[in-house]
Amino acid sequence: MNVLLWTVYPYVAVAVLVGGLIWRYRYDKFGWTTRSSQLYETAVLRWGSPLFHFGVLMVLVGHIGGLLIPKSWTEAIGVTEHAYHLMAVFVGTVAGLCTLIGMAILIARRRLTGPVFAATTRNDKAMYVVLAAVIVLGLLATVRANIVGDGYDYRETISPWFRSLFVFQPDPEIMAGAPVGFQIHVIAAFALFAFWPFTRLVHAFSAPVGYLTRPYIPYRSRDPRPGLGPRRRGWEGPPTLPRGGR
């Protein structure tokens, strides 16, 4: 079971993520969009969307730093384990709460605004459920282990296991000793990765790179300017030519 959960399952999820993104980009380019509902409602969106995206960005930065940067590196630059632990717990909790509150606002807006709810698909609803489960499980694991409990240094177990996946030498026994709350959170996170390409979340892999080389868009005024011929209204016919002329 440990080999299945902590060796096979992560690679399958990542394979589905990469293959799904390639398939989606190749065969569903027109569907590669957030299907924005900003035209239907903006008052609530301007609160929920920045809060959600700010929280997600902070959570992503925290996870990258905690999972990919070895503990010895931070200690080498003078960051003690205690200082890192306090910073990670505080920033991670705040970021998780911002993400959860922002998503709650967006879900309430989607449910209570008629046109927005009409544009919501079953795929969107399933995506919200999986995404909310990952966030809630991560918050519960952090609060239970590091705020209510005696503390847990995931950089000694989960981080080495996660980095070992990239060198194709995973050690499932490391994850087997992690708290159950963190294990469930990791399982849910990889499920989200596998589900990602088939949802509106694909827009996270888009970047406006073409904007840097896109030519300028010329705008021409319709106002009369000197040197132009007389304007005609749409219902007026073409100008008549003199008799005998062409």
C-alpha positions as CSV (number, residue, x, y, z in Angstrom):
1,M,0.0,0.0,0.0
2,N,2.8,2.4,0.8
3,V,4.4,1.8,-2.6
4,L,1.0,2.3,-4.3
5,L,0.3,5.6,-2.5
6,W,3.7,7.2,-2.3
7,T,5.4,5.9,-5.5
8,V,2.9,4.8,-8.1
9,Y,0.1,7.3,-7.4
10,P,2.2,10.5,-7.6
11,Y,3.7,9.5,-11.0
12,V,0.3,8.6,-12.4
13,A,-1.2,11.9,-11.2
14,V,1.7,13.9,-12.8
15,A,1.4,11.9,-16.0
16,V,-2.3,12.7,-16.2
17,L,-1.5,16.3,-15.5
18,V,1.1,16.7,-18.3
19,G,-0.8,14.5,-20.8
20,G,-4.0,16.3,-20.1
21,L,-2.5,19.7,-20.6
22,I,-1.0,18.6,-23.9
23,W,-4.3,17.1,-25.0
24,R,-6.3,20.1,-23.9
25,Y,-4.0,22.6,-25.7
26,R,-4.0,20.6,-28.9
27,Y,-7.7,19.7,-29.2
28,D,-9.5,22.3,-27.1
29,K,-7.7,25.6,-27.5
30,F,-11.0,27.5,-27.6
31,G,-11.9,25.9,-24.3
32,W,-8.6,26.9,-22.7
33,T,-10.1,29.8,-20.8
34,T,-11.5,30.7,-17.4
35,R,-14.9,31.3,-18.9
36,S,-15.0,34.6,-17.1
37,S,-18.3,35.8,-15.6
38,Q,-17.2,39.4,-15.0
39,L,-19.8,40.7,-17.5
40,Y,-22.6,39.3,-15.3
41,E,-21.4,40.7,-11.9
42,T,-18.5,42.7,-10.7
43,A,-19.3,44.1,-7.2
44,V,-18.6,40.8,-5.4
45,L,-16.0,39.6,-7.9
46,R,-13.7,42.5,-7.1
47,W,-13.5,41.3,-3.5
48,G,-13.5,37.5,-3.9
49,S,-11.1,37.2,-6.9
50,P,-8.1,39.2,-5.6
51,L,-8.4,37.6,-2.1
52,F,-8.5,34.1,-3.6
53,H,-5.7,34.6,-6.1
54,F,-3.5,36.4,-3.5
55,G,-4.0,33.5,-1.1
56,V,-3.3,30.9,-3.8
57,L,-0.1,32.7,-4.8
58,M,1.2,32.8,-1.2
59,V,0.3,29.2,-0.6
60,L,2.2,28.2,-3.8
61,V,5.3,30.2,-2.8
62,G,5.2,28.7,0.7
63,H,4.9,25.1,-0.7
64,I,7.7,25.7,-3.2
65,G,10.0,27.0,-0.5
66,G,9.1,24.3,2.0
67,L,9.2,21.3,-0.3
68,L,12.0,22.1,-2.7
69,I,14.5,24.1,-0.6
70,P,16.3,21.7,1.8
71,K,16.4,22.5,5.5
72,S,20.2,22.7,5.5
73,W,20.1,25.5,3.0
74,T,17.9,27.8,5.1
75,E,20.0,27.0,8.2
76,A,23.2,27.8,6.2
77,I,22.0,31.4,5.7
78,G,21.2,31.9,9.3
79,V,17.4,31.0,9.4
80,T,16.9,28.8,12.4
81,E,14.3,26.0,12.5
82,H,12.3,27.9,15.2
83,A,12.2,31.1,13.1
84,Y,11.3,29.2,9.9
85,H,8.6,27.3,11.7
86,L,7.0,30.4,13.1
87,M,7.1,32.2,9.8
88,A,5.8,29.2,7.9
89,V,2.9,28.5,10.3
90,F,1.9,32.2,10.4
91,V,2.1,33.0,6.7
92,G,0.7,29.6,5.7
93,T,-2.3,30.0,8.0
94,V,-3.0,33.5,6.8
95,A,-2.6,32.5,3.1
96,G,-4.8,29.5,3.6
97,L,-7.6,31.5,5.3
98,C,-7.4,34.2,2.5
99,T,-7.7,31.5,-0.1
100,L,-10.6,29.8,1.7
101,I,-12.5,33.1,2.3
102,G,-12.0,34.2,-1.2
103,M,-13.2,30.9,-2.6
104,A,-16.2,31.0,-0.3
105,I,-17.1,34.5,-1.7
106,L,-16.7,33.3,-5.3
107,I,-18.9,30.2,-4.6
108,A,-21.6,32.3,-2.9
109,R,-21.5,34.7,-5.9
110,R,-21.8,31.9,-8.4
111,R,-24.7,30.4,-6.5
112,L,-26.7,33.5,-5.8
113,T,-26.2,35.4,-9.0
114,G,-28.6,34.0,-11.6
115,P,-26.6,34.4,-14.8
116,V,-23.4,33.3,-13.2
117,F,-25.1,30.2,-11.8
118,A,-26.6,29.4,-15.2
119,A,-23.1,29.4,-16.7
120,T,-21.8,27.0,-14.0
121,T,-21.2,23.5,-15.2
122,R,-20.9,20.2,-13.3
123,N,-17.2,20.2,-14.0
124,D,-17.0,23.6,-12.2
125,K,-18.8,22.3,-9.2
126,A,-16.6,19.2,-8.9
127,M,-13.5,21.4,-9.3
128,Y,-14.6,23.6,-6.4
129,V,-15.2,20.6,-4.2
130,V,-11.7,19.1,-4.9
131,L,-10.0,22.5,-4.5
132,A,-11.8,23.3,-1.3
133,A,-11.0,19.8,0.1
134,V,-7.2,20.4,-0.6
135,I,-7.3,23.8,1.1
136,V,-9.3,22.7,4.1
137,L,-7.2,19.5,4.6
138,G,-4.0,21.5,4.5
139,L,-5.3,24.0,7.0
140,L,-6.5,21.3,9.4
141,A,-3.2,19.5,9.2
142,T,-1.2,22.6,9.9
143,V,-3.4,23.8,12.8
144,R,-3.7,20.3,14.4
145,A,0.1,19.6,14.2
146,N,1.7,23.0,14.7
147,I,-0.8,25.1,16.6
148,V,-2.8,22.7,18.7
149,G,-0.2,19.9,18.8
150,D,3.4,19.8,19.7
151,G,4.6,20.8,16.3
152,Y,5.7,18.8,13.2
153,D,8.7,19.5,10.9
154,Y,7.5,18.4,7.5
155,R,10.9,19.3,6.0
156,E,12.4,16.2,7.6
157,T,9.9,13.7,6.0
158,I,7.5,15.1,3.3
159,S,10.1,17.4,1.7
160,P,12.8,14.8,1.2
161,W,10.1,12.4,-0.2
162,F,8.8,15.0,-2.6
163,R,12.2,15.9,-3.9
164,S,13.0,12.2,-4.3
165,L,10.2,12.0,-6.9
166,F,12.1,14.2,-9.2
167,V,15.2,12.0,-9.2
168,F,13.0,8.8,-9.6
169,Q,14.2,7.4,-6.3
170,P,11.1,7.8,-4.1
171,D,11.3,6.4,-0.6
172,P,7.7,5.5,0.4
173,E,8.7,4.6,4.0
174,I,9.4,8.3,4.6
175,M,5.8,9.3,3.9
176,A,4.5,6.2,5.8
177,G,5.8,7.9,9.0
178,A,4.1,11.3,8.4
179,P,1.0,12.2,10.3
180,V,-2.3,11.0,8.8
181,G,-3.5,14.6,8.3
182,F,-0.6,15.5,6.0
183,Q,-0.9,12.2,4.2
184,I,-4.5,12.8,3.3
185,H,-3.6,16.4,2.3
186,V,-0.9,15.1,-0.1
187,I,-3.3,12.5,-1.6
188,A,-5.9,15.2,-2.2
189,A,-3.3,17.5,-3.7
190,F,-2.2,14.9,-6.3
191,A,-5.9,14.2,-7.1
192,L,-6.3,17.9,-7.9
193,F,-3.2,17.8,-10.1
194,A,-4.8,15.0,-12.1
195,F,-8.1,16.8,-12.4
196,W,-6.5,20.1,-13.2
197,P,-6.2,19.9,-17.1
198,F,-9.9,19.2,-17.4
199,T,-11.1,22.3,-15.6
200,R,-11.0,26.0,-15.9
201,L,-7.9,26.0,-13.8
202,V,-5.8,25.4,-17.0
203,H,-5.6,29.2,-17.3
204,A,-2.9,29.1,-14.5
205,F,-0.5,27.6,-17.1
206,S,-1.1,30.5,-19.5
207,A,1.1,33.5,-19.7
208,P,0.7,36.7,-21.9
209,V,4.0,36.1,-23.5
210,G,2.7,37.2,-26.9
211,Y,1.8,40.6,-25.5
212,L,5.5,41.6,-25.5
213,T,5.8,41.2,-29.3
214,R,2.2,42.0,-30.3
215,P,2.0,44.9,-32.8
216,Y,0.3,48.0,-31.8
217,I,-3.4,48.3,-32.5
218,P,-4.2,51.5,-34.4
219,Y,-7.3,53.4,-33.5
220,R,-8.7,55.8,-36.1
221,S,-11.1,58.6,-35.3
222,R,-14.5,58.8,-37.1
223,D,-14.7,62.6,-36.5
224,P,-14.6,64.8,-39.6
225,R,-11.1,66.1,-40.3
226,P,-9.9,68.7,-42.7
227,G,-9.2,67.4,-46.2
228,L,-11.7,64.6,-46.0
229,G,-14.7,64.4,-48.3
230,P,-18.3,65.1,-47.0
231,R,-19.8,62.4,-44.8
232,R,-23.0,60.7,-45.7
233,R,-25.5,59.1,-43.4
234,G,-26.1,55.4,-43.7
235,W,-29.6,55.8,-45.2
236,E,-28.4,58.1,-47.9
237,G,-27.6,56.6,-51.3
238,P,-24.4,56.8,-53.2
239,P,-23.6,60.2,-54.8
240,T,-25.2,60.7,-58.2
241,L,-22.8,61.2,-61.1
242,P,-23.4,64.0,-63.7
243,R,-25.4,62.9,-66.7
244,G,-23.1,61.4,-69.3
245,G,-20.3,60.8,-66.8
246,R,-19.0,57.5,-65.5
